Amino acid sequence: MRIRPAHPDDAPAVVSLRTRVLPYLVRGVAPTRQMIMRPPRGQHWTAFVAEVDGEIIGWVSAFRNAGSTRPVGEISLLHVHPEHRGRGIGGGLLTAALDHLTPLRLPLLRGRALPESLPYARRRGFLPSREERFSALALTALPPPAVPPGARLVALSEVDPHHVYEVERDASTDEPGDVATDALTYEHWQADTWDNLGLDREASTGVEVDGVLAAISLVNRDGTRMWSDYTGTRPAHRGRGLATAAKLASLRRAAASGVTVAYTGNDEANAPMLAINERLGYRPVAAQWSCLRETG
């Protein structure tokens, strides 16, 4: 077994592994290769893979959270092929990620763990904090379009990305979670979200009210699968059904272009978004826990 930094040419094998282990997460080969080749600036981002006989059987990425004023290190998507577990591979990947973050002297680290992995997380000093839900929706019988009075749907391909960023920035400040998104810059958002090769700007949808973008729903796509990357409404426009309208429209546009199943993820305390998803027909398919480790 060998653990090494990820290379761009690893992208197809990495996506195949992720689809096998975490089928509800959607990130295709092109955006995975893009992330490895050109990670966003200021995050100290890196990724490691585990190899056995030339086959990639494990992955983890590590970076500094650039969207928060709180200094936090992220250990993301640590996973190992089921047939290779119990051999110390996950521990080796975690050690590589921790070693990468150590020079940054970050006082708090965050990772995610599936429920069955919580005992291991605790042994490594990561304590469960918040539960998160993954949900799926087959795009076969979507509700009819619903546009609130005075609102207009628009494909985000037609919108200045600065306006899309402003909606996400404003809407995410009070989103439930361990780490507040209170320092999201346009440069970071552009690199991480708008320039992501997996973003389907035609299916991604906004809602305008009096000519101002008030709500958005972003779609990341890989073939016939999609991930609702972010859905939110500016605080001043909440309570009018704009997020529901944006998300439903994005799902219908994605379905019209060949997407058959949609996935999304939410904090279990995000009652408004969970209610929207349930009305649209999403059903839970998996859960994970946000886990924190204090280092200082």
Phi, psi and omega per residue, in radians:
M1 nan 2.384 3.141
R2 -2.313 2.345 3.039
I3 -1.916 2.257 -3.080
R4 -2.574 2.860 3.041
P5 -1.080 2.533 3.115
A6 -1.240 2.533 3.082
H7 -1.986 2.695 3.113
P8 -0.950 -0.632 -3.126
D9 -1.196 -0.191 3.100
D10 -1.331 -0.215 -2.949
A11 -0.927 -0.832 -3.135
P12 -1.035 -0.745 -3.137
A13 -1.205 -0.633 3.117
V14 -1.114 -0.776 3.134
V15 -1.148 -0.699 3.102
S16 -1.063 -0.751 3.114
L17 -1.129 -0.810 -3.124
R18 -1.067 -0.729 3.131
T19 -1.127 -0.575 3.116
R20 -1.240 -0.740 -3.021
V21 -1.594 -0.702 -3.063
L22 -2.232 1.228 -2.989
P23 -1.130 -0.278 -3.122
Y24 -1.535 -0.045 3.048
L25 -1.716 2.327 -3.006
V26 -2.107 1.930 2.982
R27 -2.671 2.006 -3.015
G28 -1.349 -3.087 -3.086
V29 -1.138 -0.814 -3.077
A30 -1.079 -0.870 3.112
P31 -1.180 -0.503 3.074
T32 -1.182 -0.786 3.080
R33 -1.076 -0.719 3.120
Q34 -1.035 -0.785 -3.129
M35 -1.101 -0.719 -3.139
I36 -1.181 -0.700 -3.094
M37 -1.305 -0.753 -3.013
R38 -2.358 1.250 3.118
P39 -1.155 2.659 3.134
P40 -0.998 2.496 3.140
R41 -1.191 2.662 3.027
G42 1.397 0.043 -3.113
Q43 -1.803 -0.206 -3.061
H44 0.952 0.741 -3.025
W45 -1.383 2.438 2.975
T46 -2.668 2.942 3.093
A47 -2.487 2.634 3.108
F48 -2.197 2.573 3.026
V49 -2.133 2.704 3.017
A50 -1.912 2.357 -3.118
E51 -2.094 2.459 2.967
V52 -2.305 2.054 -3.125
D53 0.923 0.713 3.097
G54 1.405 -0.030 -3.141
E55 -1.767 2.301 3.104
I56 -1.369 2.080 -3.076
I57 -2.190 0.145 3.105
G58 -2.780 2.731 -3.090
W59 -2.661 2.583 2.926
V60 -2.744 2.582 2.970
S61 -2.149 2.747 -3.111
A62 -2.513 2.436 -3.096
F63 -2.896 2.918 3.038
R64 -1.570 2.329 3.102
N65 -1.184 2.020 -3.078
A66 -1.673 -0.007 -3.092
G67 -1.745 0.098 -3.070
S68 -2.298 2.582 3.027
T69 -1.276 -0.282 3.126
R70 -1.416 2.276 3.138
P71 -1.313 1.835 -3.037
V72 -2.309 2.365 3.003
G73 -1.728 2.422 -3.105
E74 -1.939 2.297 2.989
I75 -1.982 1.946 -2.868
S76 -2.025 2.363 2.960
L77 0.982 0.715 3.014
L78 -1.172 2.038 3.110
H79 -2.656 2.642 -3.083
V80 -2.305 2.493 3.105
H81 -0.984 2.353 -3.077
P82 -0.939 -0.589 -3.093
E83 -1.330 -0.105 -3.101
H84 -2.092 0.261 -3.127
R85 -1.418 2.828 3.125
G86 1.387 0.272 -3.119
R87 -2.092 0.197 3.120
G88 1.508 0.115 -3.098
I89 -1.221 -0.774 3.095
G90 -1.066 -0.703 3.096
G91 -1.103 -0.678 3.098
G92 -1.133 -0.720 3.097
L93 -1.140 -0.738 3.124
L94 -1.098 -0.740 3.118
T95 -1.064 -0.741 3.117
A96 -1.069 -0.738 3.131
A97 -1.149 -0.753 3.123
L98 -1.115 -0.735 3.124
D99 -1.084 -0.622 3.120
H100 -1.151 -0.664 -3.083
L101 -1.468 -0.356 -3.046
T102 -0.934 -0.794 -3.116
P103 -1.085 -0.324 3.141
L104 -1.360 -0.238 3.104
R105 0.924 0.832 3.129
L106 -1.444 2.299 -3.060
P107 -1.324 -0.231 -3.090
L108 -2.442 2.354 3.053
L109 -2.070 2.519 3.101
R110 -2.242 2.367 3.019
G111 -2.365 3.090 3.063
R112 -2.152 2.567 -3.140
A113 -2.443 2.415 2.987
L114 -1.189 2.721 -3.100
P115 -0.913 -0.697 -3.118
E116 -1.257 -0.228 -3.132
S117 -1.729 0.026 -3.100
L118 -1.085 -0.690 3.086
P119 -1.019 -0.707 3.107
Y120 -1.134 -0.758 3.135
A121 -1.036 -0.755 3.130
R122 -1.084 -0.712 3.139
R123 -1.094 -0.488 3.128
R124 -1.636 0.187 3.046
G125 1.548 0.135 3.126
F126 -1.730 2.024 -3.056
L127 -1.735 2.306 -3.140
P128 -1.038 2.395 -3.100
S129 -2.165 -0.922 -3.068
R130 -2.399 2.463 3.086
E131 -1.572 2.480 3.129
E132 -2.204 2.500 -3.052
R133 -1.953 2.369 2.953
F134 -1.816 2.389 -3.118
S135 -2.313 2.711 -3.117
A136 -2.304 2.680 3.132
L137 -2.504 2.144 3.010
A138 -1.351 2.228 -3.033
L139 -1.549 0.999 -3.089
T140 -1.909 -0.467 -3.073
A141 -2.512 1.130 -3.109
L142 -1.312 2.624 3.066
P143 -1.072 2.805 3.091
P144 -1.161 2.775 3.134
P145 -1.007 2.556 3.119
A146 -2.412 1.974 -3.133
V147 -2.107 2.035 -3.140
P148 -1.046 2.655 3.111
P149 -0.989 2.395 3.115
G150 1.431 0.022 -3.120
A151 -1.907 2.755 3.129
R152 -2.407 2.290 3.084
L153 -1.430 2.522 3.136
V154 -2.574 2.389 3.024
A155 -1.197 2.389 -3.082
L156 -1.221 -0.235 3.011
S157 -1.099 -0.337 -3.119
E158 -1.702 0.050 -2.992
V159 -1.958 2.484 3.023
D160 -1.032 2.166 -3.100
P161 -1.041 -0.437 3.090
H162 -1.059 -0.631 3.131
H163 -1.232 -0.645 3.086
V164 -1.099 -0.802 3.099
Y165 -0.997 -0.783 -3.081
E166 -1.081 -0.647 3.092
V167 -1.147 -0.827 -3.139
E168 -1.103 -0.737 3.116
R169 -1.019 -0.836 -3.087
D170 -1.234 -0.672 -3.055
A171 -1.324 -0.456 -3.016
S172 -1.540 -0.140 -3.042
T173 -1.132 -0.496 -3.139
D174 -1.951 0.344 3.115
E175 -1.239 2.348 -3.125
P176 -1.067 2.489 3.107
G177 2.876 2.956 3.138
D178 -1.289 -0.499 -3.042
V179 -2.197 2.070 -3.111
A180 -1.208 2.434 3.034
T181 -1.626 1.455 -3.034
D182 -2.125 0.226 -3.128
A183 -2.502 0.604 -3.095
L184 -1.343 1.958 3.118
T185 -1.558 2.776 3.113
Y186 -1.099 -0.695 -3.104
E187 -1.074 -0.773 3.120
H188 -1.171 -0.779 3.141
W189 -1.079 -0.734 -3.137
Q190 -1.055 -0.815 -3.110
A191 -1.183 -0.705 -3.032
D192 -1.446 -0.548 -2.994
T193 -2.030 -1.090 -2.993
W194 -1.181 -0.667 -3.128
D195 -1.562 0.034 3.083
N196 -1.085 2.182 -3.092
L197 -1.134 -0.277 3.106
G198 -1.500 -0.161 -3.104
L199 -1.248 2.159 3.070
D200 -1.644 1.695 -3.059
R201 -1.266 -0.400 3.108
E202 -1.297 -0.696 3.108
A203 -1.379 -0.589 3.094
S204 -1.047 2.373 -2.927
T205 -2.280 2.515 3.022
G206 -2.090 2.833 3.037
V207 -2.125 2.157 3.096
E208 -1.769 2.469 3.037
V209 -2.228 2.081 -3.083
D210 0.949 0.699 3.078
G211 1.381 0.054 -3.120
V212 -1.963 2.317 3.110
L213 -1.192 2.113 -3.037
A214 -1.986 -0.434 -3.108
A215 -2.606 2.689 -3.140
I216 -2.484 2.730 2.955
S217 -2.481 2.021 -3.047
L218 -1.684 2.460 -3.111
V219 -2.090 2.106 2.918
N220 -1.784 2.368 -2.978
R221 -2.260 2.512 2.968
D222 -2.421 1.700 -3.113
G223 1.122 -2.091 -3.109
T224 -1.632 0.091 3.121
R225 -1.948 2.616 3.077
M226 -2.436 2.778 3.077
W227 -2.205 2.218 3.035
S228 -1.341 1.726 -2.960
D229 -1.238 -0.683 3.089
Y230 -2.820 2.374 3.012
T231 -2.322 2.250 -3.127
G232 -2.907 2.847 -3.118
T233 -2.256 2.451 3.026
R234 -0.983 2.437 -3.085
P235 -0.908 -0.650 -3.081
A236 -1.205 -0.259 -3.078
H237 -1.959 0.181 -3.091
R238 -1.302 2.792 3.103
G239 1.527 0.149 -3.118
R240 -2.003 0.042 -3.141
G241 1.445 0.301 -3.079
L242 -1.231 -0.687 3.127
A243 -1.133 -0.709 3.088
T244 -1.069 -0.761 3.140
A245 -1.093 -0.761 -3.135
A246 -1.130 -0.776 -3.088
K247 -1.202 -0.764 3.129
L248 -1.071 -0.748 3.130
A249 -1.109 -0.695 3.131
S250 -1.142 -0.676 3.104
L251 -1.138 -0.742 -3.136
R252 -1.149 -0.690 3.113
R253 -1.173 -0.707 3.112
A254 -1.117 -0.757 3.136
A255 -1.079 -0.685 -3.130
A256 -1.138 -0.392 -3.134
S257 -1.783 0.211 2.990
G258 1.926 -0.017 3.094
V259 -1.296 2.392 -3.098
T260 -1.977 -0.366 -3.131
V261 -2.510 2.430 -3.135
A262 -2.082 2.469 3.095
Y263 -2.148 2.714 3.068
T264 -2.708 2.887 3.126
G265 -2.437 2.490 -3.095
N266 -2.579 2.590 2.939
D267 -1.102 2.437 -3.122
E268 -1.124 -0.273 3.101
A269 -1.573 -0.050 -3.120
N270 -1.487 1.221 -3.037
A271 -1.018 -0.742 -3.129
P272 -1.052 -0.745 -3.109
M273 -1.272 -0.654 3.085
L274 -1.095 -0.648 3.121
A275 -1.157 -0.713 3.087
I276 -1.051 -0.833 -3.115
N277 -1.057 -0.735 -3.135
E278 -1.136 -0.671 3.101
R279 -1.131 -0.571 -3.141
L280 -1.391 -0.204 3.089
G281 1.858 0.073 3.091
Y282 -1.095 2.556 3.073
R283 -2.283 2.481 -3.126
P284 -1.069 2.436 3.085
V285 -2.187 -0.318 -3.126
A286 -2.902 2.938 3.097
A287 -2.465 2.738 3.003
Q288 -2.573 2.921 3.133
W289 -2.084 2.374 2.921
S290 -1.350 2.236 -3.065
C291 -2.173 2.399 -3.051
L292 -2.034 2.529 3.072
R293 -2.350 2.060 3.084
E294 -1.460 2.365 -3.077
T295 -1.945 -0.275 -3.083
G296 -1.759 nan nan
